């Protein structure tokens, strides 16, 4: 037999037996006899391990029987305990029902009383959470929470002292709502800084600092300085009130203060004249410039025409014509041409009047144009801003009517500016035009008089 073949068979057999004999895996049989010895040794090892496993299994089986017996015994005990607990539970339920019936019988009319007290305490707690009096007397809500909890449960009743305190708090709220008092407390500034300040509380309506700043009482029980204060006159009144220790003082009271101060909020959020003007944008500024120009032009022309009319009236009383006024310059034409025929003189005087007319009527047409153009500029600004509002509605939707109304209100500002320019300009144009017509009327009247006198003189000489 080939030696290499034998070695290969032995190596293969030893490899197959490696899983059955862990201690022999590191060994390699060189001959068939060694291989046979290894097989016998592996069988012996496996048999020994099998016997050990069987012994462990039998021990575990015995353990399982013992554990099963213990579990059965425990189940029986728990069933008995469950029966006892069920009986005890039913007994306790009956006891509770009896006690509740006994409590109800003993309470009698107190049940209705506690119901009213609970309702009144709930209303007071809600009112005190927003009342400015709570800024001076904090933590009143905690007492009412505890009192309501007692009256809502059946295991504890409120004491007479607690019921009397509720009455006391109700009376104190009514009394404090009619008093003006000052006290020191912590306030919060718009930037978030906290500081101790003296404040003045005007009943339950308003509360201001010693510097006249209006405060608001938020849901967290903190006094905050309003980021935007009302008009200066309200601040002045508040500062004056803070400085007075007796007597009467003017003060802007918010009648909706106990209900949250909605009137003061609306007053504060109302845009000022400057803010309204800024809403007009570029077109609003252009309207303002045009209006200012029209106003200055009208005042200038009115002053000039008033001066001219005064000089014309002086010329009417003078014996000789003066070149410093239109009437004097017209009269000088007749004085320079005394022997001129009537037709030529009439033409000369008409020419002199026509020459003076543009000077007298200068700027009137421009005022008329501005009065007509200003409303159109306002309408242009309104339409432009309305387009922006509708674009915002398309992008963001119309879920906030307040924002949409604010945009429309801002868009109408230019229309208002246009009318504010047009109406005074029309009035100024009317006044200025009337003054110019008075001067022209005097010139026409005097011209016709000169022609009549010249004609009469010619006829008399003829």
Secondary structure, 3 states (H helix, E strand, C coil): CCHHHHHHHHHHHHHHHHHCCHHHCCCCCCCHHHHHHHHHHHHHHHHHHHHHHHHHHHHHHHHHHHHHHHHHHHHHHHHHHHHHHHHHHHHHHHHHHHHHHHHHHHHCCHHHHHHHHHHHHHHHHHHHHHCCHHHHCCCHHHHHHHHHHHHHCCCCCCCHHHHHHHHHHHHHHHHHCCCEEEEEEEEECCCCCEEEEEEEEECCCEEEECCCCEEEECCCCCEEECCCCCCHHHHHHHHHHHHCCCCCCCCCCCCCHHHCCHHHHHHHHCCCHHHHHHHCHHHHHHHHHHHHHHHHHHHHHHHHHHHHHHHHHHHHHCCCCCCCCHHHHHHHHHHHCCCCCHHHHHHHHHHHHHHHHHHHCCCHHHHHHHHHHHHHHHHHHHHHHHHHHHHHHHHHCCCCHHHHHHHHHHHCHHHHHHHHHHHHHHHHHHHHHHHHHHHHHHHHHHHHHHHHHHHHHHHHHC
